[in-house]
Amino acid sequence: MCRRCSSTRGGAGVHNPDPTPPGTPDTSPRTGAPPKSVTAPRRTPEQRTASDTVVRPGPPAPAAAPAPGIPPTAPVPATVPRQTPADALAVRTPADTVVRAGSPTPGKAPGIPPSATAAPAPPAEALAGEAVAGYLHAHAADFLRSLKLHGESGADTAAADRAAGALRRTARRIGGTLHTFRPLLDPDWADGLRTELDWLSTTLAQEHACTSRLTLLLDALTRLSGAGPGPSTTTGALPAGAARAGALLERQLTLARTRAHSAALGALGSARFHALADAVALLSSDLPLRPLAATRADTVLLPVAADAERRLLEAAAALPLGRAGHPYNADALVHGLGPAPGEEAQDAPWHRVRRLLRLHRYALEVLEPLRPGGAPPALTRAGRLLDRHRDAAEAAEAAAAAARTPRIAPATAYALGILHADQRHEVEAARFAFQEVWPGSLAIRTRTP
C-alpha cells in the first residue's frame, strides 16, 4: 500500500504511479467510484447551436477597414453597395431624397432664397362655406377677446377705449361679411345678427366720433385764428370770437361725448348686448349655411364679391367726379350755413360710396386665400380720403349747429361761420383728391375664372 494514497494499483503493496499527465481527465474504469468527468456525446452539425461553437486561441484577426464616409464608431455594414458614376454625383437631402447635382431643389425656384418663394396656392377643392366660416370664426374670436379686455380694463380709460374700438371694428367686419355673403347663409339668421351688430358698432362709434370731431374743430379754429405756430393770416373779429367759439364747441361736444359714453356703457351692460355676445359665441363654433356653401369657393365667392364691386362702381359713377376735378369749384359751399338737410343731401352719395367701399374691402379679406395680396394701395387710399370727407362734413355740421345757438355774440357767430366754411373746403379737397385716386383703383375688379 502506498503511503501517499489509500488505494493500490496493479496489486497489493505495489505502487503504480499514474502515467496520465496532470490536468487530463481520468478515463480508466474504477470500481465503486463515479468517473471524474464524462465525455459529452458528439453532436451532429444540425444539433449544434451558437453556444457550442469552439473558439480556438490564435492570433487576433485584423480589423476591417471602415467604409468611406462612416465614422469609426459606427457599425460597419456587411456590404457597401457599389456606386455608379451617376450616383456619385447625387446629394442626399435631409429627407433622403436624391437630388442630382446641378438640378434645383424640389419646391424652390433656382436662384431664389427660401424666404422669397411664393406661398402654395390653396386647393381648388376648397368649399365656399369653409372660407366664409373661417373668416367669421376668426373675427368672432377677436370679438370675444376684445369683450374680455374691456371687462378687465376697469378704471383704465385708455385700455377701455382701445377695447371698445376693437369691438366696433370687429362688429363692422362680421356685419359686412354677413351682408355681402348672405346668399351662402341662412337669410333670417344673417339679417337679425347683422342688425344687432350695426346697432352695437353705431353706439360705440358715437363717443369716438365726438372726441375726434372736437379735436379737429379746435385745431382748425386755432389755425384760422393765427394762434398756432404758423404766421397769422387773419385779423379783425375772428381772433376776438375764436376763444368763445372754441369754448362753445367744447361745451357742446363734451356734453355729446358724455352722453355717448353713458349710452355705450348702458349698451354693453344691457340684455340686448348679452344676447348678441351669445350669438357671436355660437358663431365661432357653428354657422348656419345653405346648400350653396357646399360648392367650390372659386365658383361661388368670386361672383358674390363681383356683385359687391359692381354696386360700388355704380355708386361711384353717380358721383359728380367731373365737377370735383376742378379745384376750388365751391360746390361744397352751396348751402353755406343753411339747414342741415341740404348739406346731408349733397354728402349722402359720397357717404354711400364710402360704405360700399368698406364692404368691398371686407369681401377682399374673405377672398385672401383665393386671391392673395389683399386690397390694392389705390383702394386703401380712396377709403382714407372718403373717411376724411366724412369727418370734415360732420365737423362742418357741428360748427353750423353751434352757430345757430340763440343769443350768441356776433363775433362768436362769425368765427363759427368761418370755421364751417373751412371744413366745407376740406370736404371739397377730399373730393378732389378722391377723383384723382379712383381711376387707379378700378384695376381691382374681381377676376372670375
Secondary structure as UniProt FT lines:
FT   TURN            12..13
FT   TURN            22..23
FT   TURN            45..47
FT   HELIX           50..52
FT   TURN            68..69
FT   TURN            72..73
FT   HELIX           85..88
FT   STRAND          90..92
FT   TURN            94..95
FT   STRAND          98..100
FT   TURN            101..102
FT   TURN            106..107
FT   TURN            110..111
FT   HELIX           114..116
FT   TURN            124..125
FT   HELIX           128..153
FT   TURN            154..155
FT   HELIX           157..180
FT   HELIX           182..184
FT   HELIX           187..225
FT   HELIX           237..268
FT   HELIX           271..283
FT   TURN            284..285
FT   HELIX           291..294
FT   HELIX           297..317
FT   HELIX           321..324
FT   TURN            327..328
FT   HELIX           331..333
FT   TURN            336..337
FT   HELIX           340..366
FT   TURN            367..370
FT   TURN            372..373
FT   HELIX           377..403
FT   TURN            406..407
FT   HELIX           410..441
FT   HELIX           442..444
//
